[in-house]
Amino acid sequence: MGEYNLRCLAGGEILPPASRFELTCPAHAGLLRAEYAAGRLTVRPELSGLFRYIDWLPVAEPLPTKACPVTFQSPALSRLLGLPNLWLTFTGWSPAHGCRVQTGSFKELEAYPTLSRLREKAAVLGGTETIVVASAGNTGRAFAQAATETGMKCVLVVPEKNAASLWTTVPAGNNICLIAVSGDYTDAIRTADRICSINGFVSEGGAKNIARRDGMGTVLLDAVVTIGRLPDRYFQAVGSGTGGIAAWEASLRLIGDGRFGGRLPKLHLAQNRPFTPMTSAWRHCRRDILPEDMPDADVSIPAVYAPVLTNRSPPYGIIGGVYDAVTDCGGGFCSVSNSRAAEAAAVFEEIEEIDLDPAAAVAFAALMEAAEKGHIGRHETVVLNLTGGGYRAIRKDLGCFPVPVRKIVSVSAAAEDLKEILDGF
Ligand SMILES: *Cc1c(COP(=O)(O)O)cnc(C)c1O
């Protein structure tokens, strides 16, 4: 299951089987893409959580998890927006909707396949590697949770001031090593990079890791097998845009499947003003993000409603990245104000009783604006990717356990100092 070849999108060649765990092509600077042996998708509901889509995940074995997107319609929201064929795909915590993602966001869809792929790599190549993740937000929590539930080792690197925001719903064991850096997020990334230079530690790979992209792609798979066809439009809030790439790649596979239609859904990717680098570059018809696309980033980043959407170096211009995805489907970018996002969150909570992640509220606000402006045909099929939410219920239903800090390090901690801290871990 999940058998695949890796194709380099820049050079067009298929990598040799021995390179199947690589994150980058040795010869070209584009993304790699999985081409699965299964041309048709067989859903396997007997497998846990998102692993029901294992045919199109780059893993040999499922891991135990309940995390899986859920697709449903909301008659009240359809009426409000005048869109009878609106479908919501939610990945968060709402047992009432049948969704049980314990850390509340679609980052868990990336974490489990990534860990499963790493475990297979160790089994095939020998030598266990420890994954290193720099994130104080949803990604950090998702990997902490997945590592805790599977017993796999994981190093988390976060800015010191955010260390308290990392929690899991089962107490983290000794297999999680949380390192706090006395600096900002960029310092945490640099520290994580230094840790990855130590033998035995590897980066999770971000958008370059097909396990992360195809894990996120299960959102569109879930939507399409539920609806029975590809949607005309897909709305998502983006920071890195990896979810947009994932939706595009999943759509290409579903077209290849043959049962769900032959047209790519138009991606509507939303950013949150005032930090909108991809929206700005797109409006200027550029493949590259320039400094002028994010003026005063130090001021605009802390000013957004949805902090997870503030990525300064998204995989936008890279071959096979966000620019190519949006161009190929004839989609576009938009931006949403803080007040519209907050309003959208309130409307959604009133109707569906879920407190949305601020980023999911941005996506919903983008859909509302597009509907108001008449950009969507009344009978078009629309998928709204609600990427997270249900945090209040998580606290009540499950409880949140802070991940304990193992060590606070300075921004200049060298690889040798970090190695000493990680010795015996
Ligand atoms: C990370 C994240 C996003 C943005 O996802 P990308 O596709 O990586 O840009 C949106 N919503 C939530 C809740 C997230 O955690």
The ligand as a Gaussian input file, in Angstrom:
#p B3LYP/6-31G(d) Opt

LIG

0 1
 C       -0.770000      25.937000       9.062000
 C       -2.191000      26.322000       9.033000
 C       -2.762000      26.941000       7.918000
 C       -1.970000      27.316000       6.693000
 O       -1.578000      26.180000       6.019000
 P       -0.589000      26.185000       4.775000
 O       -1.283000      25.410000       3.749000
 O        0.667000      25.528000       5.264000
 O       -0.335000      27.579000       4.378000
 C       -4.114000      27.222000       7.928000
 N       -4.872000      26.942000       9.003000
 C       -4.372000      26.349000      10.110000
 C       -5.265000      26.065000      11.249000
 C       -3.009000      26.013000      10.161000
 O       -2.521000      25.444000      11.262000

